[in-house]
Amino acid sequence: MSESETSLPADQAAAQPADAVVDATAEQSSAEPSAPEAQTAAAEQAGPAAETGERVAGAEQSTATEQSTATGESASETRTASEASTSSDDATPPDDAAPAEGAGASTAATPATPAPTPVTKPAPAGSRPRPAAPSPAALAGKKPTAALLPVAPAAAEHDPAEIAAAKAFGSVAADGTVTVQDGTQVRTIGTTTETDHDAALEPFAKGYLDLVAFLDQTASALTAPEHTQNELNRLLENLRKNMKEPQVVGDIPALRVRASELREQAKEKIRALEAKRAEGREAATRRRTEFVESIEALVATDPEQISWKNAGETMRQMVPTWKQMQSEDIGLDRPTEEALWKRLSAARGSFDRMRKQFFSQLDERHAEAAAQKEELIARAEAMQDSTDWGPTVRAYKDLMDQWRRAPRGSRKKDDAQWKRFKAAQDTFFAARNADLHETEAEQRKNLEVKEALLAEAEALDPAEDLEAAKSALRSVQDRWEEAGKVPRGDMRRIDSRLRAVERAVKDAEQAEWRRTDPRTKARVEGASSQLHSAIASYEEALEKARAGGDPKKIAEAEAALEARKEWLAVIERSARDLG
């Protein structure tokens, strides 16, 4: 708004027809975007939206058109405030250009009281025509504006003292120009045709008091326990718009100081919300990252150690879980979320390739295992009718060892092949066991025969009649061989008893041979003769030693003589044994 434009008093602006406001709002609703970016861009272009490059000649027509436009714009801003409240809290425009939102429900519901509206020189009140509603074409071309927290409703009664104090900052020149002392500068805020300067300043002073009420209302809104960032951004936008060269008369620097304090309070709350949101996003990023890392760890697992059923279910739930985290958790910034999703997508692709490769290799291993086991089954089935029990049992044992070393196939195929392999073994061992039962019955009968032969053998006495004992033992041994095999558990016991009888007979035979051997008798007799000669010699030596009286020689001669006598006694016993 240029400084050369005048302001329409607030009470006159409020008197515009309500129907025109409603119609303008309804027509504009189809053409105004609700995005915060569009609201922010439109907020930079505050001012009469219906002004065009062409001005209608005549002061009265121009005044009527601008009043109608101002009224329609005010209604449009009120509607935009309600629409913008649905935008995302995540949109955080700059402090001085963010879309503004009503500070609270009570504020949003309060009817708007526009600030003094700039006009050109107004026509006399009596001849002023009713403003016409803006055309749809004009509204369609109008850029959207951010919704403003409206200035507090004009008080029904203003304090005369406050109005007088505000008027002290304004003045009216002789040509009707209205100025205000704004700090160190004097700023033109409009023109008037009122001849009474005090009356001409009153609407501007009331506008100042409305701004004071607006700041009071803003301060009250900031004391609420909770705010959304969108609400605070809209509140900042309201402060920016309403405090940008306000067309009012009063202590404007004081208003700016208070507005600056309120702006800092709002920014501090925004910073706190942003810090809390950043903390929440950091925690959400950590949770999402842990989820992504868990999927990557699953993909990095050794394919041989993976439970593919559980892993497949985890991968099927990956996308629904991610979407649930997106909907229930705090949203992440786009680069972080896209990077995590790319990692998830890459992990899923790697998992699919790994699973395909694993099961392809698994099929090859299963086919190889099945081929090896088919060969073992063929060999087992070829031997199942064999009656060569011992070698076949060993062959089946070797086949079983090979089966255990063979690689595992698919469970279903393995089970079917094992049944065929075991069926061949069962056929062989069933026939062998049947044969063993028959053999065992026969062997028990053989055991009874051998036990009777043992009783007969153990009754022999080789010391009495060696030859009779030897003859009886040979008969027992012949019948023993004819009796056949006995049960394995009794074999060692009865064989040991027969060996004992055989040793006793053999020992008796050897003793008899030694006794009757002529060479042995001759050797005994020769040794006996030699010992008799030696004894006679040692007796003579003993007599000489005794005669000499040498004790040492006597002892030596006696010891030698006694030894030869003992040897002679042994040889004589042997001679008697030999007969």
Secondary structure as GFF3:
##gff-version 3
##sequence-region A 1 579
A	DSSP	beta_strand	6	8	.	.	.	ID=ss1
A	DSSP	alpha_helix	10	13	.	.	.	ID=ss2
A	DSSP	alpha_helix	18	28	.	.	.	ID=ss3
A	DSSP	alpha_helix	36	43	.	.	.	ID=ss4
A	DSSP	alpha_helix	59	84	.	.	.	ID=ss5
A	DSSP	alpha_helix	105	108	.	.	.	ID=ss6
A	DSSP	beta_strand	117	119	.	.	.	ID=ss7
A	DSSP	three_ten_helix	125	127	.	.	.	ID=ss8
A	DSSP	alpha_helix	136	140	.	.	.	ID=ss9
A	DSSP	alpha_helix	160	167	.	.	.	ID=ss10
A	DSSP	beta_strand	170	172	.	.	.	ID=ss11
A	DSSP	beta_strand	177	182	.	.	.	ID=ss12
A	DSSP	beta_strand	185	191	.	.	.	ID=ss13
A	DSSP	alpha_helix	197	222	.	.	.	ID=ss14
A	DSSP	alpha_helix	229	242	.	.	.	ID=ss15
A	DSSP	alpha_helix	252	300	.	.	.	ID=ss16
A	DSSP	three_ten_helix	303	305	.	.	.	ID=ss17
A	DSSP	alpha_helix	308	316	.	.	.	ID=ss18
A	DSSP	alpha_helix	318	328	.	.	.	ID=ss19
A	DSSP	alpha_helix	334	383	.	.	.	ID=ss20
A	DSSP	alpha_helix	389	405	.	.	.	ID=ss21
A	DSSP	alpha_helix	411	458	.	.	.	ID=ss22
A	DSSP	alpha_helix	466	483	.	.	.	ID=ss23
A	DSSP	alpha_helix	488	516	.	.	.	ID=ss24
A	DSSP	alpha_helix	518	548	.	.	.	ID=ss25
A	DSSP	alpha_helix	551	578	.	.	.	ID=ss26
###
